[in-house]
Amino acid sequence: MTAASTAATHLFIVTGTSRGLGAALAQALLKPGNRLICVARSRNPELERIASASGVKVVWHLQDLSQPGPAATWLGSVLDVVEEAPASVTLILNAGMIEPIGPVATLRESTLVPHLLTNLATPMTMTASFLAHTERFGCPRKILAISSGAARRPVEGWSAYCAGKAGLDMFVRSINAEYAQAPAERAVRAVALAPGVVDTGMQATIRNADFAQVQRFRDLKDNDQLASAEDTAQRIAAYLERPDFGSTELDDIRNT
């Protein structure tokens, strides 16, 4: 499926939309004046039904986001067939994984490399493709990378996740540094946003793992202290609309 031409609407590319926060984000962005390109490894028929009923233009793509080269090539090809310049274009880098979980001494190439490809390398190559293939639009461009508190403080047993998300934070800072003096038609604003502790499948994986702080996450679930994916997505959608988006390049939705 390809992206067809459109009037000057706000274009969003969202990764990891088959479930969890990504699916909730896609649904939160189903508003008049928006247009979505959604990509994930698998389909979400219920979300597709909701999108179809909304009247918002949405196109769905299946793509393995652990493959940085093909993911970047795919994004470039999709953006190249957008015929009418959008009013703005936003890349939301949501797709990610938590495993492997365990001591540093147990890290192995077979699980570490796919993790870092998905959580860091693919977001970097997709961003590169996004920047190269949207410059022709001459419209405001935003990049929102879903980060984590684990990027900014270590969690025992999460060395891969902490390192990958910390790398994503620095990548966002690098984007902003590179585009700080860009003229208006090339301007880019990027934010790495921690969403808080959200009740998703990733949290279920965490609660079933064996690491030092696991009981804390089990207690959050037992005490009904997890944020819902839907509420978090609504807050992120509102955050994207803020006129000062990008003024805080490393942020946390709980601070807003």
N, C-alpha and C positions, 0 to 999 in steps of 0.2 A: 504494500500500500504506500502511496506517495502523498506528499503534501501538495495540495492544489493551491492555486492562487487565491488571494483573499484581499479584502479591503484593509485599510489601516487599522488593524486590531493589535492588541497586545499578545505577542507570541511567547509561549512558554514551552521549553523542553524540559521534561521531568524524567529522571531515571529511577528505576526500581519501583514501578507503579503497580506491580501485580498484587502487593499486599502491604500491610503495616502502614507506616507513616507515608510512604510513597503513594499508596492508593488513596489515603485520606487527603494528601496534598492535591492529587489530581481532582478529587471531588470538590475540594474547597475552591479550586480555581475555575470551576464550571460556572462562570458568570458572564453576562452579556458583555461583549467587547473583547473577550479573551478568545484565544485559540490555543489548543494544546497539541503537542507532539509527545506521546508517552512511549517509553521504552522499558522493557523488562525481559526476563528470561521466559516467562510464562504468561498466559492470559488470565484475566479476571472477568469472566462473563457478566457478573453482577454489576461491576463498575462500568463495563461497556454498555450495559442496558441503561444505567443511570445517566451516563454521558449522552447516549442517543436521545433519551427523553428530554434532556436539558436544552437541546437546540444549539448548544455550543459545538463548534467544529473541533473534533478530536480525531487524530489519526494514531493508530496503535502499531507498534513495531516489536517484533521479537528479536532480541539480540543478546549474545553472551557478553556481559560486561566484564568478564575476566580476561578478555582479549583486547588489549589497548589499541592495536593497529586496526583491526576490523571495526571496532566501535567508533574510532575517529573517522574512518573512511565512510561508514554508514552515516554519521551525523553530517559530514560535509555534503554527501549526495542528497540528503533530505533538504538541507538548507539551500542548496543550489537550485532547487525547483520551486522555491518560494518566489513568485513573480512580482508581487506587490510588496513594497517595503512596509513592514509593520510600524506601528507607533512606538513600540519598544520591543525588545527581545531579551528574554531571561533564560538562563541555563540553571536548572536546579539539580545539583549533584547529590542525589539522595541514596543511590544504591550503595550497599556496603554489606560486610559480613563481620561477625564477631570472632568466630573460630579461626585459628586454634586458641584454646584457653588452657593454660597450664604453666608450669615453671619454665623459666628461660632455658634451663638445661635440657628440656624436652623438645625444643624447637627443631623442626625438620624441614628440609627443602620442599618436600611433597605437599605440605599444608601451608607453609609460610609464603612461598612464592605466589600461589593463587590468591592468597589473602591480600598481599601487597599490590598485586596487579589490579584487583578489584577495587580496593580502598584508596589507592594512591595513583598508580600508573595510569589506569584508564581515565579517572577524572582529569589528570594532567593532559593526556592526549586529546580527550574530548574537548577540553577547554581550548587547546591550541586550534583544533578544527573549528570550534565555535567562533573564535576571534577572527580566524582567517576568512571564514565564509559569511560573516555578518557585517563586515566592514562596509560592504557595498550598500547596505541599507541606510547608512548615515543617520541612525536613530539611537536613542539611549540604549545601552547594553548593560545588563546586570548578570552577575554570577553569584549564586548562593550555594555554598558547599555546606552540607549537613555535617557538622563536626561533633564533638563530644567533650564533656568535662574531662574524660580520660586523655584528651590531647594535651591538657594543661596541668594534670596531676597524675602521677603514676598509680596504677591499680595492680596489685600483685596478681600475677597469672594472666594479665592482659598485655604482655609486652608487645605483641604484634599489633593489636588494636591501638594501643597508646602511641606506638611509633608511627603507624600509618596515618592516624588522625592528626598527630603533631606535624607530620610532613605536609598534610593537606592545609593546616593552618598557615604554615610558612609559605606554601605555594600561593595562597590567597594574598598574603602580604607582598609577595613578589609581583603578582599581577598588578596590585595597586601601585607599587613603586614604579613599575615599567610604564604605566599609563597615567601617571600623576600629571604630566605636562602635555598630555594628548589634546589636540583641538576638539571642539565640541562634537564634531561629526565622527570622531574616533573614540570618544570617551567610554570608559569602562569603570564600573564600580563593583567591587567584589567583597563578599562577607563570608566568613566561616562562622556558622551559627550552631551553637549547642542547643538541642531541643529539650533538654531535661531527661528525666527517666520516664519513658513512654511505654504504655502497656501494649507491646507488640510481640511477635514471634521471637524476635531477638532476645527480649527479656525472658521468655520462657526457656530459651537455650541457656541463658546465663544462670537461671535458677536451678537448672539440672546439671550444671557443671561442678567441677571440684576445684575450688580455689579459696584463698584465705578469707575473702570478704563475701562469700556467697550468701551467708545468713542475712546480711544486710539487705540484699535484694529480695530474698524470700520474705523478710519482714515487711518490706515496702508493699509487696503484693498482698500479704495477709492483712495488712492494716489499711488497705485501700488507699495507698499513697502514690500510686502510679498515675501519671497524667494519661488521659485517653488520647489515642491517635487523632481522633476527630477534633477535639479541642485544641490540641497542639497545632494541627494543620491550619485551623482557622486563624490562630495567632500568627503563624508564619506567613500566611497569605496577607494578613494585615500589615505585617512587618515589611513585606515586599513593596507595599504601596506607600510607605513612609517617605516624605520628601527628603529626609536626611539619611536614607539608605546608603550605606557605605561609609558613613562618618565614623562608625566603630567597626573596624575590620574584623576583629575577633570578638564575638558577642555571644550572649546566652539568652534564650527566649525568656527565661525566668527573671531577667533583669529589666524586661520591658513592661 
